[in-house]
């Protein structure tokens, strides 16, 4: 089922109306009803009762996302939320590593005490904790130097900062954020693929596919790096989606048709 992004957004946020100063264009956006005057919404195109939200020259009207542009904005905000959630988790991981680096010996002693208690319990179920890959990985972390753990925490914080900056920029549909997302995500794809060769999990596969799809979608939909006409074609597409642009084009066609009709009686 096709989603009507324009009406769906208007139902949630309300209509956006504007009264242009140009008389002919103004008449195309205004209608008299039994309940009073109504103006066409710049997003969904439906008439809304009441005074317009703004007025002035047509070229000063707000550029309201609609149609494909509005759908792209929804996708970008979904990616922004995903980046923000990931950034928060990475910050928590960095804090955990930093705290662990400052109390490494105490945590190791506590881990060994719990391991001694749990070892006979797991042995009862025929599971040897001393040869467990998870336990082995945890024990290896206790051998890391304090400086190494601090460096890991700093790198995690830097990575989290990139994710959070991406999230804010994508939420507001900033073009620099789209470039940053594509470059940063593509740079980490080889690492994600290498991790899959070490250990396969559905979470890693889903994350890799999501990142690949995000890179391809932003590259093509936003026409980055000159693809599909580049920034100029992207701006033309965004302008052509504006309702005022559509109405102005319709008015121009009518004027051309009437002028041609007067020349050829």
N, C-alpha and C positions, 0 to 999 in steps of 0.2 A: 504494500500500500504506500502510495506516494505521500510524503509528509509535506504539509503546507507550512513551511518555516515562517512565512510572513504572518499569517493569522495566528499561528501558535504563539509567536513572540508578542504580538499585540494583545492576545488574551491574557498574557502574563504581565506585561509591562504597561499596556495601554497604547492608544493610537498616538501618532505624531502628525500634527497638521500644521500647515503653513499657508499664509495668504500672500501671494506675490503681488507686487505693485503693477505689473504688466496687465492691462485690462483683459485682453483675450485669453491669456494664460490663467488669470484669476477666475474667469467665467468657466473654464474647463474644470477647475478644482472646487467650484462652489455650486451648491444646489439648495433651492428653497423647498422645505417640506411643511407639512401641516403642524409639525412640532417646532418649527423654526429653521434657521440656517444650518447647513451641514457642510463640512469640508472633507475632502478626500484625504485619507491617511497616506503619508509619504512612504509607508512601509507595505501595508497590505492592499491599498487602493480602495478600501471600503469608505463610505461616507460616515463621518462621526458628527453628531450634533454638538453644538456649542461654539464658542469663540475659538479661533485658531491659536495654537501655542506660540506662533510667531508670525511676523510679517516683514515685508521689505522687498528689495530686488530679488529676482529669481536666483541670481548667482550668489546671493548671501544665504540661501536656504541651507539648512543642515543636510549633510550627505548621510542619509539613513541607510544602513545596510539592508538589503532585501534580496530575495531569490537565492541564487548560487552564492553570492557574497555572504549572505546571512548564514547559509549552511556551512561555509568554510570557517566562519567565525565560531560556530558551535564546535566544530572539530578542533580548532585551535584551543578553545577553552577546555575541552576534554583533555587535550594533551597538557595544558597548563596545570590542571588539577593533578594529573598523573605525575608531572615533574615536581610539583609542590609536595605531594605525599612522599615521593622518593627522597626529596631533599631533606625532609624532616627526619625520616628514618636514618639517613646517612649522618645527620647531625647527632642523633642519639647514639649511633654506633661510634662516632668520633669521641663523644663524651665518655662512653663506656671504655674505649681503649685508653683514653687519657687517665681515667680513674684507676684502671687496672695497672697502668705503668707506674702509678704512685704507690700502689699497695700490692705489688706483684708477689712479694714473699708471703704476705698474709693470706692472699687468695690461694697461693699454692699449698700452704699448710692446710687451709680449710678444705681444699679439693682432695688432698691426700687423706684427710680424716674421713670425709664422706666416702671416698673410694674404698677405704678399709671396711667401712660399715656395709657398703653395698656389694662388695666382692662375694661374700658367701651367699647372699640372696640370689644374685645372678647365676652363681655356680649351681644353685639348686635347680635352675631352669636350663642348665647346660649351656650357659653363655659365659665365655671367658672375657672379663673386662680388660685384662692385661693385654689382650690382642685385639681389642676393639678399635676400629679406625677412628671413631669419634674421640675416644679417650686418648688415643695416640696423638691426634691433631691438637687436642687441648694441652697435652703435656708438652708438645713442642713449643707452644706459645710461651710457656714459662721459661724457656731458654733464651727468649729474645732479650736484647739489651734494652735498658730504659730509653736510651736515645732513639733506638729503632722504633719503639712503640710510640714515642712522641712524634716522630716523623710521620708515622702512619696516621696518627690522629690529625696532624696538620693537613696532610694530603686529602684525608676524608672530608675535612672542613672545606677545603678548596673546591673539592668535587661537589659538595652540598651547595656551596655558594653559586656555582655555575648552574646547578639545577634550579635553584630558587630564582635566580635572575632570569633564566629561561621562562620559568612559570609566570613571573610578573609581565615580562615582555609579550609572551604569547597571549595572555589574558586580554591585554590591550591591543593585540594585533599589530605590534610594532615590527616593521620590516627587519630591523637589525636583530631582533630576537629570533626571527625565522632563519636568518643566516647563521646565527649562533647555534641554534638547535640542530640545524643540518650538519654543520661542521663538527660540533661536539659529539653528537650522536654517532655520526659516521666514524669519528676517530676511535670510539670505544667498541665498534662492531668487531674488529679483529680479536679483541680481548674476550668478548662474549663468545665468539666462535671457539676460541682456544679453551675456554672454560667448559664448553660442551664436549670437547674431546677428552677432557679430564674426567668429567662426571656429567651424565645426562639427567636432567630433571624436567618435568613439565613446566615448572616456573621459569627455568632458564630458556626453554624453547619459546614459551609465550612472550617473554621479555624481548628476545631476539627478533621474533616476528613483528612485534609491535613497533620496535625501533626501526626496522627496515621499512615497514609500511609508512611510518611517520616521516622518514626521510624522503621516500618517493612521493608521498602525497604533498608535502610542503614544497618540494622542488618543482613539481608539475603544476599544482594548483596556484601557487604564488609566483610562478615563472621566475624562479631565482637563477642567478648566474647566466642570464640571457636566454634561458629556455622558453620556448613558445612565445617569442617576441619580447621577453624581458619585462622590465619595469614599466615601460611605456604602454605595452599591450595590457598589462595588469591594471594600470590606472584607467585606460580606456574602457576596459570591461567593467570596472567598478563604477565609473561615471555613467555608462550606458544602462546600468541597473537602477539608477535613480529614477523615481517616478516623475520628477520634474523634467528630467532629460527626455523621458518618453513622451510626456505631454508637449514639450517644446518641439520635439520631432514631429509629432502628430499635427501640431498647429502649422509647422512649416510645410508639411505635405499638403495640408488644406489650402494654404496660401498659394503654393505652386500650382495646385490643380485649378483654383479659381482664376489665377492669372492666365493660365494656358487656355481656359475656357473662354475668357474675355477676348483673347487674341484670335480664337477660332470659333466665331459664332455659327 
